[in-house]
Amino acid sequence: MTKWPIFQIATFSNEPFAGNPTFVLVAETPIGFDVANLVRAQLREQVLAIIYPGEEAPRVEFVTQNGYHSGPAHSMHAASWVAFNRLNQAGSTIDLRLAAGGTRTARRDGDLISVEWTAIPSELSDHRQMIANALGIVPTE
């Protein structure tokens, strides 16, 4: 029977029972979507982060019931915490390889961890009338 360490991490908080909890599973070899999804369902979570320590930069996957996710913020922060604090990654910076390709850089400063995110393109849209209809008043900026 294979045993994997699983960590429950509450991100975005320094208080117990607060923040945004997520689970991070550590596996030496790929476990496949079906098994990962069963573990995720057993934990009753929307997302399961899996980190593979590897020889180079650790690789991370994020499993949902519908497939792999590109990396929710709270799960990426939790995986970074596990890499720094349980996989004993030295230094203050680590590059986590994403299963879909590319990397995310995480940095630690004492107990704080930050993760670099690429900007998401946006465009203006005018929903004032729709909001006014829903609220019964015209929104102002």
Salt bridges, closest charged atoms under 4 A:
GLU61 OE2 - ARG59 NH1 2.84
GLU116 OE2 - ARG107 NH1 2.38
ASP126 OD2 - ARG128 NH2 2.96
